[in-house]
Amino acid sequence: MTHDPASERLRPLADLRPLLDDLVAEEPPEALVEDTLRCACAALRESACEPPRWRNIPAGFRRELLRLIAATLPALAVAIAWDALILARAPGLLAAWLPVPLAWALPIAYVLGAAGWLALVLGSLPLLAHHRALTLSREATP
């Protein structure tokens, strides 16, 4: 017969089981139940008023985000115009040296890569706005 250390550790609990089975749990007082429910409902109502995603947003975040977006709009317009020019002109120029499918594949790959970089840069604007808003609020607090 093998020795099981887990069963040895659980033996005191097994000895207590008949004693625990005889215990009868009392119902909590009505006043305690009502107070608990009232507090829980108040806490749920309070947390439902404010979406959790906006709790950690510092003051001035929206202003900073709009400022950063406004600053990037001219560059975004130039990047989109450049990509449109590449798609319009590059396949015709490349077709003189490359097969037609490859002449189309290279500009499309370039435009998709540029779109990925634009998404990365524009997607980081909320993080930058959050950081700037935190920095400005810390500087304003003496």
C-alpha positions in Angstrom: 0.0 0.0 0.0 1.4 3.4 -1.0 1.6 6.3 1.4 -0.4 9.4 0.2 0.8 12.6 1.8 -2.2 14.5 0.6 -4.6 12.2 2.4 -2.6 12.6 5.6 -2.9 16.4 5.4 -6.7 16.1 4.9 -7.3 13.7 7.7 -8.0 16.4 10.3 -10.7 17.9 8.0 -12.2 14.4 7.5 -12.4 14.1 11.3 -14.2 17.4 11.5 -16.8 16.6 8.8 -19.3 14.9 11.1 -19.2 17.8 13.5 -19.7 20.3 10.7 -22.6 18.4 9.2 -24.5 18.7 12.5 -24.2 22.5 12.5 -27.2 24.5 11.4 -26.5 27.8 9.7 -28.6 30.7 11.0 -30.3 33.1 8.7 -28.8 36.6 8.8 -30.9 39.3 10.3 -33.4 41.0 8.0 -31.9 44.4 8.7 -28.5 43.3 7.7 -29.8 41.8 4.4 -31.7 45.0 3.6 -28.7 47.3 4.5 -26.4 45.1 2.3 -28.8 45.2 -0.6 -29.3 49.0 -0.3 -25.6 49.6 -0.2 -25.0 47.3 -3.2 -27.7 49.0 -5.2 -26.4 52.4 -4.4 -22.8 51.4 -5.4 -24.1 49.8 -8.7 -26.1 53.0 -9.5 -23.1 55.2 -8.8 -20.8 53.1 -11.0 -23.3 52.9 -13.8 -23.4 56.7 -14.1 -19.9 56.9 -15.3 -18.5 54.6 -17.9 -15.4 52.8 -16.6 -13.3 53.7 -19.6 -13.4 57.4 -18.8 -12.5 57.2 -15.2 -8.8 57.4 -15.7 -8.9 60.1 -18.5 -7.2 63.2 -17.3 -8.7 66.7 -17.7 -7.7 68.2 -21.0 -7.4 64.9 -22.8 -10.1 65.7 -25.5 -8.5 69.1 -26.1 -5.1 67.6 -26.6 -6.4 64.9 -28.8 -8.2 67.3 -31.1 -5.1 69.5 -31.2 -2.9 66.6 -32.2 -5.4 65.4 -34.9 -5.7 69.0 -36.3 -1.9 69.1 -36.5 -1.7 65.8 -38.4 -4.4 66.5 -40.9 -2.2 68.4 -43.4 0.4 65.6 -43.3 -2.4 63.0 -43.7 -3.7 64.8 -46.8 -0.2 64.9 -48.3 0.3 61.2 -47.6 -3.0 60.2 -49.1 -2.3 62.4 -52.2 1.1 60.8 -52.6 -0.3 57.3 -52.3 -3.0 58.2 -54.9 -0.2 59.5 -57.2 1.8 56.3 -56.7 -1.2 54.1 -57.6 -2.1 56.2 -60.6 1.4 56.7 -62.2 3.7 53.9 -60.9 2.2 50.9 -62.7 2.5 52.6 -66.1 6.1 53.6 -65.4 7.1 50.2 -64.0 5.4 48.3 -66.9 8.2 49.3 -69.2 10.7 47.2 -67.1 8.5 44.7 -65.3 5.7 42.3 -66.1 2.3 43.9 -65.7 1.2 42.0 -62.5 4.5 42.9 -60.8 4.1 46.5 -62.0 0.8 46.6 -60.2 1.9 44.6 -57.1 4.8 46.9 -56.2 2.8 50.1 -55.9 -0.1 48.3 -54.1 2.4 46.9 -51.6 3.9 50.3 -51.1 0.5 51.9 -50.5 -0.6 49.1 -48.1 2.7 49.6 -46.2 2.2 53.3 -46.0 -1.4 52.8 -44.8 0.0 50.5 -42.0 2.4 53.2 -40.9 -0.3 55.8 -41.0 -2.6 53.6 -38.9 0.3 53.1 -36.4 1.0 56.8 -36.2 -2.6 58.0 -36.0 -3.4 55.2 -33.6 -0.8 56.4 -31.2 -2.3 59.9 -31.0 -4.6 59.0 -28.1 -1.7 57.7 -26.1 0.3 60.8 -26.8 -2.7 63.0 -25.9 -3.1 61.2 -22.6 0.5 61.6 -21.8 0.4 65.3 -22.7 -2.7 65.9 -20.6 -1.2 64.2 -17.6 2.0 66.3 -18.0 0.0 69.5 -18.3 -2.1 68.7 -15.3 1.0 67.9 -13.2 2.7 71.1 -14.3 -0.4 73.2 -13.4 -0.7 71.7 -9.9 1.8 73.4 -7.6 
